Amino acid sequence: MKHDQSFDGRADKFARNIYDSSKGRIRTTVVWRDLEACLARLGPRPLRILDAGGGFGFFARRLAALGHQVTLCDLSAEMLAMARSAIDEEGLSERITLIHCPIQSLAEQVSGTFDLVLCHAVLEWLVDPKATLPTLFPFLAPGGILSLLFYNRQGLLFQSLVVGNFDYVRAGLRKKRQTALTPTNPQMPDEVYGWVSGGGLDIIGKTGVRVIHDYMRHKEDQTGKFDDLLAMELRYCQEEPFVSLGRYIHVLAQKPR
């Protein structure tokens, strides 16, 4: 039987790969700009925030540092241990609650609703994302916003075509040997949008994440021209066709008041 992916045993490697790299810096900068827009939309007040599958709490800690109350859950005990260490070091223990559980069990662990619910880079590691995502919707307060980041199957397909990996395309983007840090279940954007809209949420924004970085002809330019690259990523990430070509897509959706 297949199980949702946990990063126990490789949490350190995962964190370094995601955040200590040019692609990680682009991801965090682009997504954080979107989150700042969410905070402005929700108003200048302390918010109640849920970070579902939030790993070692990169965004949870940033949000807590602004004065918000954050509940962070994750399936990986190692990720939560890393989160606890950073939270204590940054003096944020009174603003962040950690819960060790899968997203599907959150209703047994958490009560009430939240102004902002984060679910970042989780769908692509789930066995059944279509069934799991809607379990988060009841946690949204009226007017609350869902911040959903997912690995884009269309972006993976385009990158594979560009580099000439045609056997991989013919195999349906399935690798013979799965690498530990490669998402196992990339998602089709239109399907994800349908799940969100079908749950009664209004999509208020879409942003492509890494709409240029992964397609650059000269890989050394990813770091050698990073400042210019980041500026261009921020410039084009909310325009089509670039949104749909992002390696990740960040969807913002609001629950009607």
C-alpha positions in Angstrom: 0.0 0.0 0.0 1.3 3.5 -0.9 1.7 6.1 1.8 2.0 9.8 1.9 5.7 10.9 1.8 7.5 11.8 5.1 10.9 13.3 5.1 12.2 11.5 8.2 15.7 10.3 7.6 16.5 13.1 5.0 15.1 16.3 6.6 18.5 18.1 6.7 19.2 17.2 3.0 15.7 18.3 2.0 16.0 21.6 3.8 19.4 22.4 2.2 18.1 21.4 -1.3 15.0 23.5 -1.1 16.3 26.7 0.7 20.1 26.8 0.3 20.1 27.2 -3.5 19.2 29.6 -6.3 15.9 27.8 -6.9 15.1 27.9 -3.2 15.8 31.7 -3.0 13.5 32.3 -5.9 10.8 30.2 -4.4 10.9 31.8 -1.0 11.1 35.4 -2.5 8.2 34.9 -4.9 5.9 33.1 -2.4 6.7 35.6 0.4 5.7 38.5 -1.9 2.3 36.8 -2.4 1.9 36.2 1.3 2.6 39.9 2.1 -0.2 40.7 -0.3 -2.4 38.3 1.6 -1.6 39.9 4.9 -2.4 43.3 3.5 -5.7 42.0 2.2 -6.6 40.5 5.6 -5.9 43.7 7.4 -3.5 45.1 10.0 -4.3 42.7 12.9 -2.8 39.6 14.5 -4.0 36.6 12.4 -4.6 33.0 13.3 -2.6 31.0 10.7 -2.4 27.2 10.0 0.6 25.9 8.1 -0.4 22.4 7.0 2.6 20.2 6.1 4.9 23.2 6.9 8.0 21.2 7.5 10.6 23.0 9.5 8.6 26.2 9.5 10.3 28.6 7.1 7.2 30.6 6.5 5.6 29.9 9.8 8.5 31.5 11.6 8.4 34.6 9.3 4.7 35.0 9.9 5.1 34.5 13.7 7.9 37.1 13.8 5.3 39.6 12.5 3.1 39.0 15.5 0.7 36.3 14.1 -0.3 33.1 15.9 0.7 30.0 13.9 -0.2 26.3 14.2 2.3 24.2 12.2 1.7 20.5 11.5 3.8 18.0 9.7 4.1 14.2 9.2 7.9 14.2 9.8 9.1 14.2 13.4 12.6 15.2 12.1 11.2 18.3 10.3 9.3 19.3 13.5 12.5 18.9 15.6 14.3 21.3 13.2 11.4 23.7 13.5 11.4 23.5 17.3 15.1 24.3 17.4 14.8 27.3 15.1 11.6 28.5 16.9 13.4 28.4 20.3 16.5 30.1 18.9 14.3 32.9 17.4 12.2 33.4 20.6 9.0 32.5 18.8 7.8 29.6 21.0 4.8 31.5 22.4 3.5 32.2 18.9 3.9 28.8 17.2 2.2 25.6 18.1 3.7 22.4 16.6 1.6 19.3 15.9 3.0 16.0 14.7 0.2 14.5 12.5 -0.8 14.0 8.9 -3.0 16.7 7.3 -5.9 14.1 7.2 -5.9 14.0 11.1 -5.9 17.7 11.7 -9.6 17.8 12.6 -8.8 15.6 15.6 -6.0 18.0 16.7 -7.1 21.5 15.9 -10.3 23.4 16.7 -11.7 26.7 15.3 -10.9 28.5 12.1 -8.0 30.4 10.6 -7.6 33.6 8.7 -4.8 32.1 6.5 -4.1 28.5 5.7 -0.8 27.5 4.1 -0.3 24.2 2.2 3.0 24.5 0.4 4.6 21.7 -1.7 2.4 19.0 -0.1 0.0 17.9 -2.8 2.8 16.3 -4.9 3.8 14.0 -2.1 0.3 12.7 -1.3 -1.2 9.5 -2.5 -4.6 11.1 -2.9 -4.3 14.9 -3.1 -7.8 15.3 -4.5 -9.3 13.8 -1.3 -6.9 15.5 1.1 -7.0 19.1 -0.1 -10.7 19.7 0.7 -10.2 18.6 4.3 -8.4 22.0 4.8 -11.3 24.1 3.5 -13.4 23.9 6.7 -10.4 25.4 8.7 -10.8 28.7 6.7 -12.7 31.5 8.5 -15.2 33.5 6.3 -13.0 35.8 4.3 -10.0 33.6 5.0 -7.3 32.9 2.4 -5.8 29.6 1.3 -2.2 29.8 0.1 -1.6 26.6 -2.0 1.7 25.8 -3.6 2.0 22.7 -5.8 4.5 21.1 -8.2 3.3 21.7 -11.7 3.1 18.7 -14.0 3.0 21.0 -17.1 6.2 22.7 -16.0 7.8 19.3 -15.6 6.7 18.2 -19.0 7.9 21.4 -20.7 11.3 21.2 -19.0 11.6 17.6 -20.1 10.8 18.5 -23.7 13.3 21.4 -23.7 16.2 19.2 -22.6 15.3 16.4 -25.0 14.3 13.9 -22.3 11.8 12.3 -24.7 12.0 8.7 -23.2 10.9 10.2 -19.9 8.0 12.0 -21.6 7.0 8.8 -23.4 7.0 7.0 -20.0 4.4 9.5 -18.8 7.0 11.4 -16.6 7.5 8.3 -14.5 11.1 7.5 -13.5 12.4 4.0 -13.3 14.2 4.9 -10.2 12.6 7.5 -8.0 15.0 10.0 -6.3 14.4 10.9 -2.7 13.8 14.6 -3.3 11.9 14.5 -6.6 8.1 14.9 -6.1 6.3 11.7 -6.8 2.9 13.1 -7.9 3.1 16.4 -9.9 -0.3 18.0 -10.4 -2.2 19.3 -13.4 -3.1 23.0 -12.8 -6.6 22.8 -14.1 -7.4 19.9 -11.9 -6.1 21.7 -8.8 -8.0 24.8 -9.7 -11.1 22.7 -10.1 -10.7 21.2 -6.6 -10.3 24.6 -5.1 -13.3 26.2 -6.9 -15.3 23.1 -6.3 -14.8 23.5 -2.6 -16.5 26.9 -2.7 -13.4 29.1 -2.7 -12.8 32.0 -5.0 -9.4 32.0 -6.7 -7.9 35.5 -6.3 -4.4 34.9 -7.6 -2.1 32.6 -9.5 1.7 32.9 -9.5 4.3 30.8 -11.3 7.3 30.0 -9.3 10.6 29.5 -11.2 9.2 30.5 -14.6 12.7 31.1 -16.0 15.3 29.6 -13.7 14.9 25.9 -14.7 14.8 26.7 -18.4 18.0 28.7 -18.7 20.3 27.4 -21.4 23.4 28.1 -19.4 23.0 26.7 -15.9 25.9 28.9 -14.6 23.6 31.9 -15.2 21.3 30.7 -12.5 23.8 31.9 -9.9 26.1 34.2 -12.0 23.1 36.4 -13.0 21.0 35.8 -10.0 20.0 39.3 -9.2 18.8 40.0 -12.7 17.2 36.5 -12.8 15.2 37.2 -9.6 14.0 40.5 -10.9 12.7 38.9 -14.1 11.1 36.1 -12.2 9.2 38.7 -10.1 8.3 40.7 -13.2 6.8 37.8 -15.2 5.6 35.3 -12.6 2.0 36.5 -12.7 1.6 36.8 -16.4 0.6 34.0 -18.8 2.0 31.9 -20.4 4.7 32.1 -17.6 2.3 31.2 -14.8 1.4 27.9 -16.4 5.1 27.1 -17.1 6.3 27.6 -13.5 7.8 24.6 -11.9 5.5 25.4 -9.0 2.3 27.3 -9.1 1.1 29.4 -6.1 -2.7 29.7 -5.9 -4.4 32.1 -3.6 -8.1 31.4 -2.9 -10.5 33.1 -0.6 -13.5 31.8 1.3 -16.6 34.0 0.7 -17.6 36.0 3.8 
